[in-house]
């Protein structure tokens, strides 16, 4: 929103502020399939759209270890106003599209594109893409397993529920509880080693596309 949160430029350009390449992957998939795309136009340091409105870090004082001075000592009123203006419309729009699809088709896949920094855990984060999902949710797990297969078939090193779990705080996990058994909320986590490489975002999108096309076919 053009507001200075007191964060250095190098931090604003890091994982603490945004997911490099996540939007590019999502746009490619949306353009190819016609699936509705919802995306943030601002840093997670302003408002984290992947956290529920009542999550303590939805307006973070710290993000990936980086201090956000502009969010320190924020009044409850200012915090609530920021959530109402920047967070609530996004969640309402995604909920509306997901619920409409669920109502019309009886089932829905919500694919959420994110990226991760391998440098944060270099010994563990050696894979290219993670697929996050709830292993105890049969409908969702079935989709996730097919997505993992599609990625691996395309030559991408993919892991289930890495570098994060599929049941942590996120918009997908919130909607999973809200919308039930025929909602699948899967998070696609792509490594910066891929998104920062020439053609990396296209490579991931091209691997995911056959999986999505099979769902609508």
C-alpha positions, 0 to 999 in steps of 0.5 A: 500500500505504499506505507513504510513499515521501517523494514530495510529494502533487502528484507522487503525483497526476501522470504520475510516479505513475499513468496518469490515466483508464487504469483507467476506460477499461479498466473500460468495455471490460471491462464491455461485453465481459466481457473479463478485466481486470487492473489495478494497485492502487498507484502505479508508484513502488512497483512498475511493473507495466509493467516486467519483474521484472529491469528496473532501473526496476521499483522506480524511484528516479526516475519521469518525472524525479521522485525517489522517496526511499523507493526509494533505497538499497533493499536487494536483499532488500527489493527482491526481496520487494516484487517477489515480493509485488506484481509477480509475482502480477500478471504470473502472472495476466495470463500465465495468462489470455493463455496460456489464451486462446491455448491455447483459441482459437489466438490472443489479443489483449492490450490494455493501457490507458495514458495520457500527459501532453501537457504533457511534449512539448506540440508533439508530443503534440497527438493524442488516442490512440496505438496502440503495436505492433510493425510487424514482427509481422504478426498484431499489426500487423493488429489495430493497424491495425484499431484505428487505423481504428476510432478515426479513424472515431469522430472521434478523432485517433490515431497509430501508435507515439506517444508511445512506440514499440511495442517498448519495455519493457512487459508486452506486449513481454515476452509478445510474445517469450514467446508468439509469432506469434499473440499480439498485445500492443497498448498504448492510450495516451490523452492526459490532455487526453481523460481529464480532459475530461468524457466523455473516457474514455467517448468512447475506450472507445466508439470501441474497443468496435466493434473488440473486438466484431468480434473476438468476433463 
